[in-house]
C-alpha cells in the first residue's frame, strides 16, 4: 500500500517539477527589474505560486511519505525536514528553512508592490528547489527499483 503511494507521489512530484521548471525558465528570460509588463508580472506571479505549491508538496507530502515508507516517526515538520536532511536530499537545513519562510511570505502577500520585492529570491530559490526535487526523485527511483 505505501509502496503504491510512493509510486503515485513520485509521478505527481515529476509533474510539479515540470511546471516549476517551465515558470523558472520563463522568468529567467524576463530577468529582475524595477517594473514589469502585465504579462511579465503574471509570469512571476505564476512562478511564486508554483514555488509555494512545490515547497508544500515536497515537504508535507513527499518527505512525509518517505518517512512512512522507511518507518520513521511521523513527527513534526522539523522532524520531517531533519529526516530528509539525513537522506542527503539537500545540504543545508537553514537554507531549507529560508526557502520555507519565503513560501510563507508569498502566500501571505496580498499587495502587488510587495510581491515584486520577492521575485529575485523566488527565482534564486526556485533553482535550488529544482535541485532538491531532482535529488528526491533520484532517491525515490532507487527505492522503487529495489521492489
C-alpha positions in Angstrom: 0.0 0.0 0.0 2.7 2.5 1.0 4.8 1.4 -2.0 1.9 2.3 -4.3 1.5 5.6 -2.6 5.2 6.3 -3.0 5.0 5.5 -6.7 2.0 7.8 -7.2 3.6 10.6 -5.2 6.7 10.2 -7.5 4.5 10.7 -10.6 2.9 13.8 -9.0 6.3 15.2 -8.0 7.6 14.9 -11.5 4.6 16.9 -12.7 5.3 19.6 -10.0 8.9 19.7 -11.2 7.9 20.1 -14.8 5.7 23.1 -14.1 8.2 24.7 -11.8 10.9 24.4 -14.5 8.7 26.0 -17.1 8.0 29.0 -14.9 11.6 29.3 -13.8 12.8 29.4 -17.4 10.3 32.0 -18.4 11.2 34.3 -15.5 15.0 33.9 -16.0 14.4 35.2 -19.5 12.4 38.2 -18.1 15.2 38.9 -15.5 14.8 41.0 -12.4 13.9 44.7 -13.0 12.0 47.6 -11.3 8.9 47.5 -13.4 7.2 44.6 -15.2 4.6 44.4 -18.0 1.3 42.8 -17.1 2.4 39.6 -18.8 5.8 39.6 -17.1 4.2 40.2 -13.7 1.8 37.3 -14.4 4.7 35.0 -15.2 6.4 35.9 -12.0 3.2 35.5 -10.0 2.8 32.1 -11.5 6.3 31.2 -10.5 5.6 32.3 -7.0 2.5 30.1 -6.9 4.3 27.1 -8.3 7.3 27.6 -6.0 4.9 27.7 -3.0 2.9 24.6 -4.1 6.1 22.7 -4.9 7.6 23.5 -1.4 4.4 22.4 0.3 4.1 19.2 -1.8 7.7 18.3 -1.3 7.8 18.8 2.5 4.3 18.0 3.6 3.6 15.1 1.1 6.8 13.6 -0.3 9.0 13.9 2.7 6.2 12.5 4.9 5.6 9.6 2.5 9.3 8.8 2.6 9.2 8.8 6.4 6.2 6.5 6.4 7.8 4.2 3.8 11.1 4.0 5.8 9.3 3.6 9.1 10.4 6.9 10.6 8.3 8.5 13.3 5.5 10.7 11.9 6.7 13.7 13.9 6.6 17.4 13.5 7.6 19.3 10.4 11.0 19.8 11.9 11.4 16.1 12.2 10.4 15.6 8.6 12.9 18.1 7.4 15.6 16.6 9.6 14.9 13.1 8.2 15.1 14.4 4.7 18.4 16.1 5.5 19.7 12.7 6.8 18.7 11.2 3.5 21.0 13.9 1.9 18.2 15.3 -0.2 19.6 18.8 0.5 22.7 20.1 2.0 21.7 22.9 4.4 18.8 22.8 6.8 18.9 26.5 7.4 18.6 27.2 3.7 15.5 25.0 3.5 14.0 27.0 6.4 14.7 30.2 4.5 13.0 28.7 1.5 10.0 27.7 3.6 9.8 31.2 5.1 9.9 32.6 1.6 6.9 30.4 0.7 5.1 31.8 3.7 5.8 35.3 2.6 4.5 34.6 -0.8 1.3 33.0 0.5 0.6 35.9 2.8 1.5 38.7 0.4 -1.6 40.4 -1.0 -0.1 43.7 -2.2 1.3 43.7 -5.7 4.2 46.0 -5.0 5.4 43.9 -2.1 5.2 40.7 -4.1 7.6 42.2 -6.6 10.1 42.5 -3.8 10.4 38.7 -3.5 10.7 37.9 -7.3 14.5 37.8 -7.1 14.5 35.5 -4.1 11.9 33.2 -5.7 13.9 33.0 -8.9 17.1 32.1 -6.9 15.4 29.6 -4.6 13.4 28.0 -7.4 16.7 26.8 -8.9 17.7 25.3 -5.6 14.2 23.8 -5.2 14.5 22.1 -8.6 17.8 20.6 -7.5 16.3 19.3 -4.2 13.3 17.8 -6.1 15.7 16.1 -8.6 17.7 14.7 -5.6 14.4 13.4 -4.1 13.3 11.9 -7.4 16.6 10.1 -7.7 16.2 8.8 -4.1 12.7 7.5 -4.8 13.8 5.9 -8.0 16.4 3.9 -6.1 13.8 2.8 -3.6 11.3 1.8 -6.3 14.0 -0.1 -8.3 14.6 -2.4 -5.4 11.0 -3.7 -5.5 
